[in-house]
């Protein structure tokens, strides 16, 4: 498959989680469990996906392969950097991190 007309959906439940699906299939053929975990979805983008396409956090070839195999590609949020934990955790009186 050289090109895929792809819709990208943003999860309204999980921050920075995105689903890439073939436009002609949409969300209707996705596993029920995936849709429950992903939560309500908002369509954010339609694009023509090619092997040469530059994506922010994924290789286009991997996205295309997973869409072809599974019918979707799930992009999860990037891992939090350890040095950034102080922004998310508060130290208690004994100076232990959360």
N, C-alpha and C positions, 0 to 999 in steps of 0.2 A: 504494500500500500504506500503510494508516494505522497498523497495529500489526504488530509482529513479536514472536513469542515467541522469545526469544534466549537461547542458552547462551554463556557467556563462559569461555574456557579460558586458563589461565596456562601459559606455557612453562616447563618445568623446566630448559631448556638456556639460554635467553636471558632474563636478568633484565629484568623490567618489560615483557615482550612479551606481548600478549594477542590472542586470536582471538575475534571475535564471529561466531557462526553461527546460522542459523535452527534452532531446536530439532528440528524434525521431520526435518531433513537431517543434522544432526550433522557429524562430521568425515569421514564415509565418502565424501563427494563432492568433497572438497578435492583440489587438485593434489598429486601425489606429491612434487614438488620443494618445495612449501611445507611439507609435513609433515616432510620431512627437515631443512629449515633450522630450522623451529620446534622440532623435537625432541619429546620426550615431553610430553604435555599433561595438565594437571590441571583438571577442571571446578571453577570457583570461584563461579559465580553463574548464576542463571537470572532473567531479567527480561522484562517486557513493554516493548518499545522503541516509543516514540511520538515524533512530531516535537517535542513539548514536553518530553520527558524531558531532565533535566540530567545530563550525564556529566562526569566529572572532566577528561578530556583530549581530548575529541572532540565535534564537533557531532552530535547525534542524527540530523539529516537526512542528513549525509554517511555516517554508519555505515549507516543504512537503505538509502541509494542503492547503496552498495557491496555490501551483502548481496544486494540485488535483482539487481544487475548481475553480480557475480562469485561470489556464494554465500558470501562472507566479508568481514570487515573486519579488517585486521591493524593493531593499535595497537603501535607501536614505542616504546622508551624515549625519554623526553625528551632533547634534546641536553644535554650537559654544559656548564655555564657556564664561561667562560674563567677567571673569578676563582676557580673551584673546582678548577682543575687542580693547584694545589699539594697538594691532598689526595690526588691520584692519581699525581703524578709526583715524583720526587726529583731534586734538583739534584746534579750531579756536582761535583768539585773545581774545575772551571773556571767554575762558576756557570751552566752551560748547562742549560736545561730539557730534559726528555725529549721 
